[in-house]
Amino acid sequence: MLALALGLLGAFAAIYHPVGMAMLIEVSKARPRTLAFNGVCGNLGVTLAPGISAMIAAWFGWRAAFLVPAALCVAIGFAYLAVVADDRVHHAGKRSTTANVTLSPQAALAMFACYIVISLAGGLTFNTATIALPKLINERAGQDLTLMLVGWLATGIFLCGALAQLAVGRLVERFPPHLMFAAMATAQFIGLVWSSYATGAALVVALALSFAAVYAQVTVGDIVISRYIPDAWRGRIFAVRYFLTFIAAGAAVELIAQLYGRGGFDLVLAAVAASALMMLIAVYAMAAVVHGAEAAHRAAQPAE
């Protein structure tokens, strides 16, 4: 029964990314700062959830760790219905079928193929690095670190990712999103390769760079989708993207266990870097496709 309940929880929670992101992009008009702030809030929730859940369970029992968030979700749901206007009337059948920048059928197919690779490799990279982080710090940053210091170092590295999301939300307003995406994917790969060889204080710096890029590329990826995918298709594209991302996330736990048992964190980090390289190649290919579409879009604009 517990497994069934958790399955239903996952099924209903799964609406957030494909539907919630599409709604947020429409309401904010794909404003990068809004999407970045949303990403920061989501990642802070992931960071704080284990500690808050453990605290509730320790004080009130493990059932309360489910009941308290459930009560909050119900209350927020009613508040949402009361505050947000019903958009069914003026949006029914009126969603745009034209993107901000139109891609040719061949370019759209190439971009979608790249995003399949990006979603799988990005999800594997993100979740493997996130799950392994505390143990990695404990094992390679220094043998004399206390458990509390390890926890605070991990939290600080996660916060670097959150700050990077806020920064990239501003930078995307000044630079083309596909080029920012390529830059973040490059920084992610460099940081993870550096982390494979670093120890001590250098490892903390390398991980901070890695997670800044890992978190930032998620936000930039959503902005790229919003620019090149029509409103009418965004929900479907986000559904496919996050379906693939979460498949990779599920594989991350078993992957860490198998690789660590065979070669320790050297092998785990090498695999994560290889996944980041695969993503980097796909991002570069997508950026090349989009760059051509942007050039054609600018050429088609009337002269002032």
N, C-alpha and C positions, 0 to 999 in steps of 0.2 A: 504493500500500500504506500509505503514511503517513496519507493521508486516511481510509482504511478503519479503520486502527488508532485514529485520533483519534475517528472516529465511534463505534466500539465503546466507547472510553473514556467518551465523553459519555453513551452509552446506559446503561452500568452506574453511572456516577456520579449519574445522574438519580434514582436511588432515594432519595437522601439526604433531600430536602425532603419529598416526599409521605409517605414511610414513616417516616423518622427523626423528623420533627416530630410525627407522630401518636403514635409510640411514646413520645417524650419527654413529650408532654402527658399521656398516660395514666399513665406512671410517676410523674411529678411532681405529678399531680393539678392540672395547669395552674397551678402555682405561678409567679407572675410573675418572681420573682428567678431561678429556674432557667432560664426561657425567655430572660431578659435575658442571663444569663451565657453561655448557648449562642450567642446572637447576637453577643456580644462576641468569643467565640472564633472564630466563623466569619469575622467581619470582620477580625480580626487576621490570620487566615490569608490572606485576600485581600490585605491590605496588605503582608504580609511575603513572599508567594510570589514576586513578581518579583525581589526582591533575592536571596532564597535560591536561586532557580533560576539566576539569572545567576552567582552565586558558584560553584555546583556545576558549571555548564557551563564556566566559565573555568578551574576547577581540574582537572576530570576529563573534559571533553568534553560535547557536547550530549546524547548518549545517557544519560549518567549522570543528567542532570536529569529523565529519565523513570524510570530504573531505581531510583534511591534512593527517590523517593516510592512507587513500586510495591512495593518490598520493605517499606517501612513499613506500607503498607496491608494487605499480606498478614499481617504480624506482628500488627497490631492486630486484624485479623479473627479470627485464631486466639485471641488473648487475649480478645476479646469472647465467643466461643463457650465458652471455659473459665470465664469469670467470671460471665456473665449466665445466669440460669436459663432453661430452656426453658419458654416460656409457652403452647405449643400446647395442652396438655392442659386447663388451667383457663380458657383464654380462647376456645376453639373454640366458636363459635355463641353466645357469652354477651356480646357487646359491646352496650352500652346503645344503645337507639334513641331515647332521650329526652335532650334537652339540659338543661343546668343551668337555662336559662330557655327555655321553649317558645315558639316563634313560630307565629302562625297561618299557613296556607298562603300567603295573600297577602303577609304580612310576610316570610316566608322567601323567596318569589320576588323581592320587591323588594330584599331584602338581597343575594341572589345576583347580581342584575343590577348592583347598586352595586359589588359586589366584582369583577365583570368589568371595569368601568371603572377601579376602583382598581388592579387588578393590571396592566392595560395602561399606564395613565398613571403609576403608581408605578414600574413597571419601567423605563419610558423616562426618567423623571426621575432615578431613582437612578443608572442606568448612564451616562447622558449626563453628569451632573454629576461622577461619579467618574472617568470616563475623561478628561474635559477639564480636571480640576483642575490638574495640574502645569503644563500649557501656559498655562492661564489665569493662574496666579500669576506665571509667568515673564514674561508679556506685559503684565499690568496692575498688578501689585503694585509694580513699580519696575524701571527698566532696568539698574540697577547691581547687581542681585542675582546672586550666584554660583550655579552649578548645585547645589552642595551645600546652600546656604541654601534654594533653591527646594524641594529634596527634603525638607529638615527641616520647612519650613513646611507642605508637603503632608501629611507624616506627622503633624504636630501637629494639623492640621485633622481628619484621620481619627481621631485619638485622642479628639478632642472628641466625635465620633460614638459611639465606644466607651463613653466615660464617660456619655454621655446615655442609652445603653441600660441601663447599671447603675442610673442614677437613676430612669429610668421604670419599671424593674422593681419598685422600692420604692413609687413613687407610685401605681401601678395597684392596689396593695394597699389604698390609702386612698381612691381616687377611682374612679368608674365607668369601665370601660375604653373605652366608646364616647365618653365625653366627653374622655378623654385622647387618643384617636385624633383627634378633631376639633381639639383644641388643638395636637397635633404637626403635623397637616396645615396648620393656619393658620400656625404658626411657620415651617414649610418654605416656604410661599408667600411670606411676608414676607421671609425671608432671601434667597430667590432673586431677588425683585424688587429688594431692596437691592443685591445683588451685581451686578445689571445696570447700576447707576449708580455704584457705588463704585470707587475706585482706591486704591492705596497701602495704608496700614495699615488704613483703613476696610474695604477689600476683604477682608482677612484676617479681620476680626471678622465681617463679613457671611457669609463662607463658613463660619466656625466655627459660627455660628447655623444656617445652612442644613444643614450636615452633621449637627449634633446632632439636628435635627428629622428629617432624611432617615433616619438610622439608627434613631432611636427609634420612628418610626411603623411600621417593619417589625416590631419586637417587639410593639408594642401591637396591630397587626393580627392577629398570630398568637394573641394572648390573646383578642381578640374572637371569632375563629373557635372557639376552644376553649370559650367560654362559651355560644355560641348554636347550635353544630352538634353533633348527637349523636355519640358515640364511633364508632358504626358507619359514619358518613359522613365522618369527618374526613380519612381517607386520600384519598378521592376528591376532596373539596373542596380539599385542599392540592395534589393533582395538577393540578387545573384551574387553581388560582391560580398555581402556579409555572410551569406550561406557558405561560400568558399572559405572566407576568413575563419569562421568558427569551426569548420571541418578541420582546418589546419591547427586551430587552437586545441581541439580535442586530442590531436595526435602529439602535441608538444609535450604533454606530461609523460607519456610512454616513451617518447624519443629521448627525453632527458634521462630517464631511468636506464634505458638500454645503453646509451652512449657513455654515461657516467660509469656504469658497471664495467665497460670494456676499456675505457681510456681516460677516465676522470674528466675534469673540466677542459683539458686540452682538446679532447675529442668533441666535447659539447660545443665549445666556442668555435672550433673549426667548422662544425656542421652549421652553426648559426651564421658564420661568415659566408659559407657557401650559399646558403639560402638568401642572404643579403645580396650576394653577387648576382644570383639569378634574378632577383627583383630589380637590381640596378640595370641590368641589360634590358629588361622589359620596359623600365621607365625611360631609358634612353631611346628605345625604339618608338615608344609612344610619343615622346617629346619631338622626335623627328617628324612623325606623322602630323602632329598638331602644329608644328612650326610652319609646315607647308600650307595648312588650312588657314592659319593666321595671316600669312603673307597674301593669300588669295582674298581673304576677307578685307584686308586693308586696301588692296588694289581695287576692290569693287566699291569701296566707299566713295561717294561724290566729293569732288574737290571743293574746298571752301572758297 
